[in-house]
Amino acid sequence: MPFQFSMPTTVECGCGISDHLGEHVRGMGYRSALIVTDPGVRKAGLLDKMAVSLEREKIEYGIFDEVDPNPSAQHIAKGTDAWRARRFECVIAVGGGSSIDTAKGVAAMATNPGSILDYEGVGKLPNAAVPLIVVPTTAGTGSEVTSATIVTNTGQKFKAAVISPHLYPRLALLDALLTVQLPQPLTAATGMDALTHAIESYTSKTANPVSQGMALQAVRMIGRHLTRAYFVGTDVESREQMLVASMIAGAAFSQSRLGNVHAISHTLGGVFNIAHGIANATLLPYVMEFNLPACPDKMKAIAEALGEDTRGLSDEDGGRRAIAAILRLNRSLGIPSNIRELGVSLDWLPKLVEDSMRSGNVRINPRLTGPDDIRRIIENAYHGVLENQ
């Protein structure tokens, strides 16, 4: 099977590593930076030591802290204006997936004309972006090692994906100490986001042996550490394992892309402004059940990676153990069992089906998927009905 693997982002991991951000920026040859973050990160004081580090290294910096949970083209344009006001040499994202996606958009639009929405799709950005450094404060998106940004088209109520090798960050600093203050709901949502990335990457039609090995390792790590990170919170080992697992899952799906969960969850986010991780987590068991006939052996391997005993079971029965494990994990993390509780209305069903089918993720989902299949998955997820459990 021919394939190509490339991960141009340098990753450094260690507790307290973000305190030396300035040294990294200086070592990369940059003398000024625009920090892109959200109000919550700034209010929590997570930028304080990083700012001291930048000042110590005489790095000029500005802060754009108006990131929205579902970044829009308008937010990216506003951040780009902040960059243009002083023409910084690099962009630094500090925060979760929304901050990273916004920073990617700003870095891209600093050097490309028009709107970020003009570049929806794969490989359409003509010019290299401003260099990007990422410091994630959640363990979920893996965006610190991917070539994609997700942008809400508010006019169409649609989440558009912009994918380009120009969007890979140059450096990612993984500091688990930045995640210990994460509230339980965010720990759950981001952790299940990472698990969804790993599972969809592993089963994707475009997966390769390298991405599958990484994806399955991420499933193992999340299965072992997510609940402890959720219930204990201050356990630094579990927090670090989740941060690394999220990065590994991101590296995996940057090669393989994803599947029907993301096709539908991006649609739900665009129409109902639902947080991405929660939408993924709630949809995941319903899509796994739909996909089971197409990849029972992979589903059984996922069950085993999650710690399920599948000895003596067929691939299909073993795969059902994976679905049951996801249902139990969602319940333990306080995640709704249906998308109705997330505010989804079936009055929008025709648009939800149409917009989900617009996603390239449908084409690489392991099971062939048409509009009627998407409709069935959404209706099952709305009513909380698993057909064979």
N, C-alpha and C positions, 0 to 999 in steps of 0.2 A: 504494500500500500504506500504510494508516494505521499510524502507530507513535508512540510517545512515548519521549523520551530524557531521563533525568535523572541527574546525578551530583552529589549535594550535598556530597561530601567535597572539602575543599580539599587539594591536594597540593603539597608543597614538596620540591624535590630539590636536593641539593648535598653534596659531601664535607665532613664535619664538622658538618653542620647539626644533628645530634642533640646536640652539645655545648651547644647553645643552647635545649634543651628548656624550661628554666625560663622563659626569656623568652617563648616561645610560650604556655606555660600562663598566665603572668601577663597577657600581652596579650589572652588570651581571657576574662579576668576571674575565673579560678579561683584559689583560695588553698590548696587541698589536693587531693591525688590519691592513689589507690591504684594502685600499679604491679603489673601482672600479668605474670609471666614464668615461665621454667622454670629448674631448677637449673643446667643447662649454660650458659645465658646469664649467669647471675649468677657462676658459677665462672670464666668466661672474662673477667670484668672489664668486660663491655660496658655495665654500668649505672653504672660509676664516675663518668665525666665527666657523665653525665646527672644523677646524684645531686648532684654539686657544683653543677651549674647550677641545680637546684631549690633547693638551700640558699642559693645566692647571691641568688636572687629571693625568699627567705623563703617558699617553698612548703612547707607541711607535707605529708609523704608517708609512706605505709606500703608494704610490699612483701609480696605474696603470690606465692611462688615454687614452688608445688606443682603446676604444670601437668604433665599427663600427655600423652604423644604422641598418644593417642586420647582426648580429653577426654570425661568422662562427666558425667551429671547430678549425681552425687555430688561430683565435683571442683568443678563450678560452684556447688553449694550451699555448699561449704566456702569458696570464694572470696567468695561473697555474705555469708557470716558475717563474713569479714574486713572487708568494706566496712561492714557494719552496726555493727561495733564502734566505728567512728569517723565514719561518715557523711561520707565524702569528697565533694568537689564534682565530681570527675571521675575517670575510670578511664583509665590509660595502659597500653596493651599494648606490651611490648617482647619480640620474639621471632618465631618462625615462625608458621605457620598454627594450631598448637595453642594457643599463647599468645593469639593474636588471637581465635580462636573462644571460648576460655575467658573472655577479657575481655568479649567481646560478651555472653556468657551472664550474667556477673556484672552488667554494666551494665543488662541487661534485667530481671534478677530482683531488683535493688535496688528497683525500682519496680512490680513486678508480683507477684501472689500465686501460691502453689503451686510446682510444679516446672517447669523449663524444658521438660520433655517434654510438658507440658500444651499447649504452643503449637506442636507439630509441624505443619508445613504453611505456607501462605502467608497473611500478613496477620492473624494471630490475636493478636498482642500488643496489648492494649488501651491500655497507658500508655507514654508516651515513656520511653526509657532514660536513665540517667545519661550525660552527655556523654562521648564516647570519643575518645581520641587514640591513634594507632597509630604505632609505630616498628618496621617489619619488619627482621629480621636474616637473612632468607633471601629468595631471589628465586624464588618459586614459587606461593604460594596466591593472591595478589592480593586477599586478604581485607580489606586496608586500604581498599578502595574498593567493597566489596560489602555487600549487605543480608542476608547469610545467615550462620548459624553451624551447624556440624555437631556433633551431640552423640551419644555412644554410649549407647544404652539397654542396660545390661549385663544386665538380666534377660532381654531378648529377643535379645541378641547382634545388635543392629541399630543402624545409624547413622541417626539422625533429622535431618532438615533443618528448621531454624526460619528462616523468611524473613519479613522485615518491614522497611519503610522506617525504623522506629525503630532498626534495627541499623547503619545507615550511620555510620561514624566521622565526627566533625567535621573532623579534621585527620589527614593522613598525612605523616610526615617520612621521606623516602627518602635514606638515607646509605649509600653504597656501602662506606665504610670499615668498617662493621659486618659486612660479608659476606666480607671478604678472609680471615678465619680459618676460614671454613666448610670442613669436611673434604670430600674428593672425593665420597664416597658421598652426602652431603647436597646437594652442588652438583648432582650428577646427578639425584637424586630430585626436588628442588625445581624444577630447570630443566625436566625433562620434565613435571612437573605443570603448569607454566606453558604449555608447548607444547600439552599436552592441552586445557587451557582454551581456548587460542586456536583450535585446530582444531575442537573441538566447538562453540564459540560460532559460528564461521564457517559451519558446516554445519547449525546448528540450524534447525528449522522456524520458530522465532519470532525469528530474526535480522532485523535491519533494516539499511538502508544504512550507518548510522553505526556500529553494532556490528560489521558485517562489515569495514568499512574499518579499524577499530581492531584486530580480530582478525588480519587478514592482515598488518598492520604488525608486530604482535607475533610472528607466525610468522617474518617476515623477520629481525627483530632477534635472535630466539633462534637461528635457523639460522646467523647470522653470528657469534654471540658465545658460545654455550654451551660449545662444545668448548674455546675458549681459556680461559674462566673455569674449566673443569674441569682442564685440563692445566697451566695457568700459575698460576691461583689468585690471585696477588697483582696481576694486571693490573687496575688500578682501572677503566680504561675499559670492559673487558668486564663487570666486576662491575656497574658502573653501568648499562650497557645492558641487562643481564639484569634488574636491579631495576626499571627503567622498563618493560621489556617485560612483566614479570610484572604490574605495576600496570595496564598497558594491557589485557592479557588479562582481568584481573579486572573492569575497567570494561566490557569487551565482554560478558562472560558475565553480569554483573549485569543486563544488559538482555535477553539472549537465552536465558539458562540454558544447559544443556549437552546430554548425550546418554547413549548406552548405556555408554560407558566409566565414567562416574561412577555410573550406576545399579548397575553390577556391582562397581566398586571399593569403594563404600561398604559393600556387602554383604560383600565379602571382609574389609574392615577390621573390621566388626562381629563376624563369626564367628571370624576367625583372628588378629585384632589386627595386621594387616599395615599397614605404613606406607603412607599414602595415595598419595604420589608414585610409589613403586615399583610399587604396584598399577596405577596409571594407565598408567605407561610400558609395563609388560609387556602390558597388555590392548590398548593403543592400536592396534597394527597389525592385530589380529584384528577389532576393531570397524570400523576403516577399510575392511578388505576386505569385511565384511558390508555396509557403507553404500555402497560404490562404485557399484552399479547405480542407486542413487537420486539420486546427485549427482556424476556423473563430471566435469562441468565445474568444480565447486568443488574436487574432489580434484586436478585438473590444476593449478588455480591455486595450491593448497597446495604442490604439487611445485615450481612455478616460484618461489614465495616462499622455498622451502628451497634454491634455487640449482640445481635440476635443469634440464637441457636437454630441453625437450619439443617442440622444433621438429619439425614434420612428423608429430607423433603425434596420434592420435585422443584425445578426452577420456578414454576409458577407459584407453588405454595410458599416457597422461600421468598419470592418477590412480594407476596401478600404480607409477609412479616415486616418488610420494609415500610409498606403503607401503614400498617398498624403501629409501627414504632414512631412514625411521623405524627400520627394522630395523638398518641400518648404524649409525645414531646410538646406538641402544640398546647394540649390541655395543661400540662405542668407549667408552661410559661404564660398562661393566661391569654392565649391567642384564640380569637373566635373560631368556631367550628364551621361558620358559613359566611359568605360575603354580604349577606343581607345585614348582618350586624355591623358591617363596615360602612353602611349607608348606600349600598348599591340598589338601584331600582331597575326592575326588568322593563320599565317603560322605555328604557334606552337600549333594549336588547338588539334591535337591528343595527344601530351605530356601533355597539360593542363588538358585534360579530364582524362587521365590515372593517373596523379599525384594527381588530386583532389579526384578521387575514392580511392586512397591509404589512404586517411585520415580517421581515426576513427570517425570524426565528421559527415561524411555522414550517418553512420549507426544509429546515434541518432537524425538526422534531423527529424522534425515532419512528413514530407511527404516522403514516400518511394522514393528513388532516385537511378536511374541507369545511365550508361554512356551517354545515349541519353539525359537524363534530364540535366546533367551537361553541355553537349554541347549546349543545347537550352538556358540555363541560360547565359552561356558565350557569345553566339552569340547575345542574346537580350541586354546584358549589353554592348557589343561592339558597336552595332548599336543604342543604346539608345532607345530601343523599349519596352514599357510596353504593354502587349497584351490587357489588359482590362481597361486601364485608359482613 
